[in-house]
């Protein structure tokens, strides 16, 4: 389970970087797409799966190296869905900018979560 949690973390970091680039380009073009919206919800689902895996590890006695991991992990789970809901129904450029901010925050928090994660048995 620990290996799965670690590998999924890498996928999430890379997906957040890709989502930030994609939504930044969408904001530049003033065109927010349904595909970008779907990618955001898929990423949010992956982060939720990551949270479940992390919770199982923590309940099993595998603690992260730093307690800050318990702050950065949940914040990562919230950042993108909150941004996507906040941007919904706005003009395409505005929605793209809000979601771009959500992807950037997700990227930063996921990097930080990875940095504080290393397990201590």
C-alpha positions as CSV (number, residue, x, y, z in Angstrom):
1,X,0.0,0.0,0.0
2,X,2.9,2.4,0.7
3,X,4.3,1.9,-2.7
4,X,0.9,2.6,-4.3
5,X,0.6,5.8,-2.2
6,X,4.0,7.0,-3.3
7,X,3.5,6.2,-7.0
8,X,0.1,7.8,-7.0
9,X,1.6,10.9,-5.4
10,X,4.0,11.3,-8.4
11,X,1.1,10.9,-10.8
12,X,-0.9,13.6,-8.9
13,X,2.1,16.0,-8.9
14,X,2.5,15.6,-12.7
15,X,-1.2,15.8,-13.3
16,X,-1.4,19.0,-11.3
17,X,1.5,20.5,-13.3
18,X,-0.2,19.5,-16.6
19,X,-3.6,20.9,-15.4
20,X,-2.0,24.2,-14.5
21,X,-0.4,24.5,-17.9
22,X,-3.6,23.5,-19.7
23,X,-5.8,25.8,-17.7
24,X,-3.3,28.7,-18.0
25,X,-3.4,28.2,-21.8
26,X,-7.2,28.1,-21.7
27,X,-7.2,31.4,-19.8
28,X,-4.9,33.0,-22.3
29,X,-7.2,31.8,-25.1
30,X,-10.4,32.6,-23.1
31,X,-11.8,29.2,-23.8
32,X,-12.6,26.8,-21.0
33,X,-13.4,23.3,-22.3
34,X,-15.5,20.4,-21.0
35,X,-12.4,18.2,-21.3
36,X,-10.4,20.4,-18.9
37,X,-13.4,20.3,-16.5
38,X,-13.5,16.5,-16.7
39,X,-9.7,16.3,-16.2
40,X,-10.1,18.3,-13.0
41,X,-12.7,16.0,-11.6
42,X,-10.6,12.9,-12.5
43,X,-7.7,14.5,-10.7
44,X,-9.9,15.3,-7.7
45,X,-11.0,11.6,-7.7
46,X,-7.3,10.5,-7.8
47,X,-6.5,12.8,-4.9
48,X,-9.5,11.3,-3.0
49,X,-8.1,7.8,-3.7
50,X,-4.7,9.0,-2.4
51,X,-6.4,10.2,0.8
52,X,-8.1,6.9,1.3
53,X,-4.8,5.0,0.8
54,X,-3.0,7.4,3.2
55,X,-5.7,7.0,5.8
56,X,-5.3,3.2,5.6
57,X,-1.6,3.5,6.0
58,X,-1.9,5.9,9.0
59,X,-4.5,3.6,10.7
60,X,-2.1,0.7,10.1
61,X,0.7,2.5,11.9
62,X,2.6,3.9,9.0
63,X,3.1,7.5,9.9
64,X,4.5,10.2,7.6
65,X,7.9,11.6,8.5
66,X,6.5,15.0,9.4
67,X,3.1,15.7,11.0
68,X,2.6,18.6,8.5
69,X,1.7,15.8,6.0
70,X,-1.7,15.7,7.7
71,X,-2.2,19.4,6.9
72,X,-1.0,19.4,3.3
73,X,-2.8,16.2,2.3
74,X,-6.3,17.3,3.2
75,X,-5.7,20.8,1.7
76,X,-4.6,19.2,-1.5
77,X,-7.9,17.3,-1.5
78,X,-9.9,20.5,-1.2
79,X,-8.0,23.0,-3.5
80,X,-9.1,21.8,-7.0
81,X,-12.7,21.0,-6.3
82,X,-13.2,24.4,-4.5
83,X,-11.7,26.2,-7.4
84,X,-13.7,24.3,-10.0
85,X,-16.9,25.0,-8.1
86,X,-16.0,28.7,-7.6
87,X,-15.4,29.1,-11.3
88,X,-18.5,27.3,-12.6
89,X,-20.9,29.5,-14.5
90,X,-18.5,32.4,-15.0
91,X,-17.2,33.7,-18.3
92,X,-14.6,31.3,-19.9
93,X,-11.5,33.4,-19.2
94,X,-12.6,34.0,-15.6
95,X,-13.4,30.3,-15.0
96,X,-10.0,29.3,-16.5
97,X,-8.2,31.7,-14.3
98,X,-9.9,30.5,-11.2
99,X,-9.3,26.9,-12.1
100,X,-5.7,27.7,-13.0
101,X,-5.2,29.0,-9.5
102,X,-6.7,25.8,-8.1
103,X,-4.4,23.7,-10.2
104,X,-1.4,25.8,-9.1
105,X,-2.4,25.4,-5.4
106,X,-2.9,21.7,-5.9
107,X,0.5,21.4,-7.5
108,X,2.2,23.3,-4.7
109,X,0.4,21.4,-2.0
110,X,1.0,18.1,-3.6
111,X,4.7,18.8,-3.8
112,X,4.7,19.8,-0.2
113,X,2.8,16.7,0.8
114,X,5.3,14.5,-1.0
115,X,8.2,16.4,0.8
116,X,6.7,15.7,4.2
117,X,5.5,12.2,3.5
118,X,8.4,9.7,3.9
119,X,7.1,7.0,6.1
120,X,8.3,6.3,9.6
121,X,7.3,2.8,10.9
